[in-house]
Amino acid sequence: MPSTAEVLVVGAGISGLAAARGLVASGLDTVVLEARDRVGGRLLSVPSGGAALDLGATWFWANEPRVCALVAELGLPTHPQYLAGDALYQDARSVQRLAGNPIDVPAGRLSTGMQALAEAMADRLPTGTIRLEQPVSGLRTVEDGVEAEVPAGAVRAGHLILAVPPALALSDIAFEPGLSTELIEIASTTPVWMGGMTKVVARYSRPFWRERGLAGAAVSHTGPLREVHDMSGPDGSPAALFGFAPPDRIGAPPPEPGRLVQQLATLFGSEAAEPEELFVHDWRRERHTSPPDVEGLSSFHAFGHPAYARPIWDGRLHWAGTETAREYAGHVEGALSSGARAASAVLSNLRRSPG
């Protein structure tokens, strides 16, 4: 682990990787500190059925210029979200079939899983830029810079980009000097996108719902899955459905697998009761995504707060992350734009600095 760099980036999710790309392209010696043993953050794909299924972010959209341009630049294979067929509506009385699919909208998917986007970005950074399994426990100002405390020791830099959810940063990192009262109030109440959610993916031998003229889309007022979508790969392989299961109450455990497949069978028929694989990913338990009180964070108006665009500590500490984006907060597009903004702020500060 090098003890110095020109710029440190905390977090190798999409925003941190985007910031690092911009800094490296400008010739700055950059080190990315990542707590996990992988890159991608909330872009998490798992191998299944000879392909990859997304337990984190799934979609991107044609009106999002940064992610569309990046996917094209990296040459990643894509396919459109499946939309054809009818959707389903479930309430306490019955399951109703809706004519057409008013639930889904045209969207893009990465055929190799969304985590491939982060991995491709990381692969194009200089060897040694990203340091995995290095959670930051403390940040402090030092003469002419900032110092980060990680298991491998202290690392110093002239500037630092904090590319993790703001509430997680407050929970996990000691700041010296402390943050302002205003910033603490904003950051401590900013929700973590997807942080309070359980995502469920069921893989099947074939997309049997399509044979019945169904789109794989459903909205439910009974749960545990509140919405369901088709997650099948190109040409329906691997075949999969996915949905979101919000907790019934703060601290409630994720739904039991039996309840999940029972609901899928109620919606899509008996074949749905026998998935070849079932993934239940509770993002509340993701140590390096969600702080302990993630379910209580509800100030969604704090997304993109102007305070996140103002560097602190004499302009040396900069915020990034999809929650800090003024537009597309919560999306990969927002993560990319926030990373680019933070990198640009570092470069502007360096141009203004004497010498």
N, C-alpha and C positions, 0 to 999 in steps of 0.2 A: 504494500500500500504506500503510494507516494505521500509524503508529508505536506507537500504544497502543490498548488495548482493555481492557475489564474482565476478559474471559476469552478465552484462546486455546484452540482445539481443534486438535490435530495429527492429521490424517487425516480424509478425507471419505468413508470407508466407512460402513457402516450404523451402527456404534457412534458414530462421530464426529458423524454427522448427527443421530442420536437425542439425543446430548448437546446439540448446538447447538439443536435444537428446544426442549428443556426450558429451556435458559438464556434463549433469546430470548423464550419465552412468559412468563418471569419478569421480563422487562424489562431484562436485562443486555446490554450492548454486547459482542457476540461476534464473533470472527474465526476462521474455519476455514482452516488451512493444509494444502493438499493437494499432494503431490509430482507426481501424475499430471496429465494434461491432461483428466481426466474425474473424475466422482464415481463411487462405488460400490465401489471396492476389489475384493473377490472376487465381487461381483455384476457379471458381465460378460456382456453379450448382444451378438450380432452379427447384422446383417440377413442374411436368407437366405430365399429362397422367398416373398418378400412378407410375411414376419413376422420374428421374432427367435428365435435359438437361444442357449441358455445355455452358455457355456464355463466358468462358475463355478457358484455355488449355483443349484439347480434347484427344490427342493421346500420347502414348509412344511406343517405338520401341524395338525390340528384341536385338539390339546391344547396348542397354543402361543398363549396369549391375546394377547400383545403384537403379534405379526406379523399374526394374524387381524384384530385390531381396527384396526390401521394400514391394512391392505389395504382393509378396508371403509370406513374414514374417507376414504381417498384416492380411492375409487371405481374401483379398478383391476380390469379384467376378469380373471376366473379360470376355470380348468377343472380337472377332476380328473385325476390321473395314470391313464393307461390300464392296466387290470388284467386284462381279460377274456382268456381263452385259456390255453394251456399254456406252461410255461417249459422251458428247456433246461439240461442239465448236460453239461459237457465235461471229459473227462479224457484221458490219453494213449492210451486204447484207442478211445474213440468219443464220439459225441454222443448223449445220451439225452434223450428227450422225457418230461417229467414231467407227470403228470396235474394240471391246475390250475396255479396260479401261487403257489408258496410263497416267492417271492423278494421281490416287491413288496408294499407295504402302501398303504392309502389315504393319499393325499397331495394337496395343492393345488399348482397351477402358476399362474404369472402368464401370461396369454395373450400379453402384449406383451413377455415376457422379464423376468427378475428385476431386471435393471438399472433397469427402469422404476420400481421401488420407490424406489431411491436418487434417481433423477432427480426423481420427484414430491416427495420430501422436500426436496430442494435447492431446487426451484422455489418452495416455500412459505416459504423463509427470505428475510429482507430482501435486496434487491439489494446486492451488495458484501460479503456475509457470507463467501462462499467465495472463496478465492484459490488458483487452480490454478497448477500448475507452480512451486510454492514448497516444495521439499524442505527439511526442517529438518536442519541439520548440527550445531547446537549448542544446548544449553539451559543456562542459568546462573541462579543466584539474583542478584537485585539488590535494592536497598532497596525494601521494600514490594511485592515481586513476583517475577516470573520473566521472563526475556528469551529469545526464540527467534531464532536466526540463520538467515536464509533468503537466497536470491539477491537479493531486493529490499532487503535490509537487516535491521536488528534490529527486532523487534517486542516490546513489553513489555505485560504484563498482571498483574493481581493474582493470577490463578489460571491454571493450564494443565491441560488434559486430554490425556493421551497415548493416542490411540486408534489405535495400530498394534500389530502383533504384538510382544510383549515382546522376543523374540530379535532381531527386526529393529531395534528401537529401540536395543538395545545395540550392534548391528553398525554402525549408520549415524549415531548421534548421540553427540556428546561431551557428557558431563554434568559440570557444575562448580557445586558440589562433586560428587565422584564418588559413586556409589551404594554402599550398604552391601554388605559381602561376601555376606550372606545373600540380598539382593535380586538381586545379580549372579548368584549360583549358581542361583536359581530362574528368573530371566528367561532366562538363557543356555541353559537346558535345556528350556524349555517349547516343545513342538512348535508349528509353524505349521499350522493346520488347512488341509488341501489343498495345503500348500506343497511337499510332496515328490511330488506326483501329476501325471500327464499326463491330461487329459480329452480324449476323442475324440468328435466328433459327425459322423455321416454323414447327409446329407439325400438323400432319394430322391423320385422322381416321385409315388409313392403308397405307402401302408403295406402292401406286399404280404404281409408276414408275417401280418397279421390275416386275410387271405384263406385262410391255411392253419390258422387257429385258434390262432395263436401270440400270446402277449402281448408279444413283443419283449424278454422278460427271459431272461437267461442267467447262469450262473455257470461259470467256467472255471478249471481247475487247470493249464492249459497256457499260456494267455496268447497274445499280449501283453495283451489285455483280460481282466481278471479278473472283471468283471461288466459286464452290458449291460442297458439299459433302454430302453423306448419314450420318445422325446422329442417325439412328434408334437403338433401344435397341436390346437385344437378340431376335432372331426370328422375328425381324421387329417391335417389340412393346416396347415403343411407336414409332410410325413412325414419322420421322423428317428429314428435310433437313437443312443444315446450310451453310452459306457462309460469305465471308469477303467483306466489302464495304469500300474501302479507300476513303478519302474525295476528292472531285473534285478539291479543292483548300484549302489552309490554312484558317481555320476558318469557312469553309462551314458547314452547319448543316448536321446531318445524313439524309440519304434518307427518303423520306416520305413512310409510309407503302404501299400506293397505288402503287408506282413505284416498290417496291420490289416484291409484289405479281404479278404485271403485268409481270415482267421479269421472275419470276418462272413459270407463266402460258405459256409464250412464249417458254420457254425451255422444260417444262415437260407436258404441256397440261392444259386444262381448270380446271381440278381438283385441280391443284396447286394454283389456284386463291382463294381458300377458305380454308385456314388453320384454324384449330380449335383454335390454339394460335399462335401468332407471337411475338417474342422477338427481340427487336432492342437495343443492348447494345453498347453504344458509350464509348469506353475506354478513349477517350480524356477527358471525363467529370468525370472520376473517381478521386476524390480529392486526394486519398491516393495512387494513382498509377502514375499519370501523372502530370508533372509540366505544367504551362501555355503555355510554348513554345514547347510542346512535338512534334508537327508536323514539327518543324524546325530542329530537331535533326537527323542528317544523317551520322554521323561519325561511320559507322558500324565497321570500323577497330579498334575502341576503345574497342569493346567487348573483355574481357579477357586481358586488358592491364596489363603489369607487375606491374604497380604502384598499382593496386588493391591487389596484393599479398604481398605488403610491409606495415606492420603496421606502424602507425604514433603515435605521442604523446608518445615518449619513449616506443614504442611497445605496447601501451595499447588500441589503437583504430584499429579495424580490419574491412575490407570490406568483405561483402558477397553479394549474389544476383546473379541471372542468368546472368546478364550483365557482371559480373566480372569473370565469368568462362572462363578458357582457352579452354575448350572443351565443346561442346553442349550448347553454350551460347544461351539463349532464350528458351531452353527446360527445362522441369522438371528435367531432368538428370543434366543439368548445375547448376540449383538451389541447388540440393542435393550435388553436388561435391563442390560448393563454400561454403556451410555451413559447410561441413566436413573439408574443408581446414582451414576455420577461427577458428573452434573449436580446430583443431590440433595446430594452431599457438598460441592460448591462452595457451594450455597445455604445449607447448614447452617453452614459455616465463616463465611460472610459475616454471617449472623445473629448469630454469637457474637462477631464482631470489634467492638472499641470504635468508637463513632461510627456 
